[in-house]
Amino acid sequence: MALGALDSQAAPRLDNAAARLLPIATTTAAALFMLLPVRIPGYAALVPAFTLMAAYHWTIYRPDLLPPLFLFLLGAAQDLLGGAPLGSSSLVLLLARAGVLKYRRQFVNRRFPFIWAGFTTVTGGATVLFCLSYCFLDAALPEFRGTLFRAVLTISLFPVASFLLGRTQRALMGAG
């Protein structure tokens, strides 16, 4: 079932400050959730890309409320706090946003399996790009097993994240 999103031209004007800040708040929360210290060996390298999930959702449903400058700054902060090469997360988030925006009309008002297939494609590209940028910037060889596991885990958890983001969106924005 698709979230009854509206085209950006027809998107309702939001007078509620909480609703206008919802995409930024949930994407920031997703980034912070990725950075939580978990006492599992190797978890930091395998944590699902929650920030990518939120950026994908909001780029489809309310791109006007998730500015590229915010994604750039959030990605840079995430790299600084998480120890990734500076700029790699920003690059991945901005390219994912640009790619989704290009085909956004095909995603709006579609059923969830189509949205999930699109996210799978975005995650595959983002994971490869992040891995290659990490290898290039750190002059290290890629570790494909961990990269593949992270991509599969991210894709597997997307339905839960999408459900939660959609519920929150409907509750505060009244969309759908």
N, C-alpha and C positions, 0 to 999 in steps of 0.2 A: 504494500500500500504506500502510495506516495504522499509525502507531505504536501498539502495543497499550497505550494508556494506560488507567489505571484511574480510576474516579470518585473524588473526594476522600474520600468515606466509606470506600471500599475500598482507598485508596492504602496501600501498605505503609509501616510506620514505618521510618524510616531511622536506623540507629545510626551510620552512617558520616558524620563531619563534612564530608568532602569532598563527599559526595552531597547533604547538606542545603544546602551553600553553592553548589552547582553553578548554580542559576538566577541567583543574585546575581552570581557570578563571570563567567558567560558574558554576562550582560546588561551588566555593567560593561566587559567586554572589547569588546563590540560598540560601546558608547559611546566608548571610547577609540579604537577603530578608525576611527570616524567623525571623530575629532578629529585624526588623524594629519596632519602637515603634508605635503601633496603639492604638488609644484611644477608644477601644471597650472592655468593661468589659469581662474578661475571654478569650480574644483572644489569649493570649500567650499559653494557654493550648490547644487550638484548631487549631492553625496555621497548615496548610498542611505541609507535610514533603517534601519541595522542594529539600532539599539536597539529600534525598533518590531518588527522581525522576532523578536528574542529575547523581548521582552515578550509578543508574540502566542503564540509557541510555549509559553512557560512558563505563561501564563494558561490555555491549554487543558489542558496535561498535568500541571502541578503548581502551581496557583495558591496553594496553602498555603505554598509555599516562596519566593514572590515578593511580599512585602508592598507595599501601596500606598505606605506611607511611603518605602520604598526607591526606588520609581519616581519619587515626587515629588522626593526629594533628588537622584537621578541626573539627572533632567530639569533641575533648577535648576543643577546643576554643569555639565551639558552646555551650557546657555544661557550661563553665565558664561564658560566656556572657549572657546566657539565664537562668541560675539558676537551671539547671538540675543536677542531681547527676553526678559528674565527672566520665567520662568513659562510661556512658550509651549510648551516641550517637556514640562514637567510636566503641563500641561493636556492636551496631546495623548496622552501616555502613560496618564494616569489615565482619560481618557474612553475610549480604546481598550480598556483593561483592563476597565472597567465594561461596555462593549458586548459584549466577548467573553465575559465571565462570565455575562451575561444569557442568552446562547445557547450556552453551553459544552456542554450535554448533546447538542446537535445535532452538535458537532464531535468529541466523544470517540468513538474506534473507527471513524472514517470513513476512506475512501480519500483519498489525497493530493489528487486534483483538487478534491474538495469543500473540503478545508482551504485549498487555494490560492485557490479562489473566495472563501472567507470572508476571506482575507488581502487579496485584491484590493479587496473592499468596505471593509475597515478602512483600507487604505492610501489609498483615494480620499477617504474621510471625513477621515482624519488629515491628508492633504496639503492639502485645502481649508481645514480648521480652522487648521492651522499658517500657511498663507498669509494667511488673513484676520486671524488674531491678529497676525501680523507687520506687516501693513499698518495695522491699527488702532493698535497700540502704537508703531509708528514713523512714523505718519502719512504713509505712502508708498503709491503705487499698486502693485497686484499685478503681478507679472511671470509671466504664465501659461505662457509657453513653457518656462522653466526649471523651473517647478513641475510641469508635465506630464511633462517629461523625467525629473525626479527620481522621480516616481511610477511611471513605466514602468520605470525602471532598478531601483527597489526591488522591484517586483512580479516582474521578470525574474530577479533574483538570489535571490528567496525560496526556490526549490527547493534551491539549494546550501546556504543557511543552515539550512534545515529538515533537510536530510540530515545536516549536521555536528552540529547540536544533538541530533537524534534518536540518532545514533551515540554521542555523548558521554553522553546520558541512559541509553541501554541499557548502556553500559560501566560507568558508575559507580552507577547506581540499579538496574540489573537489570530495568527495566520493559520489557515487550514481549517 
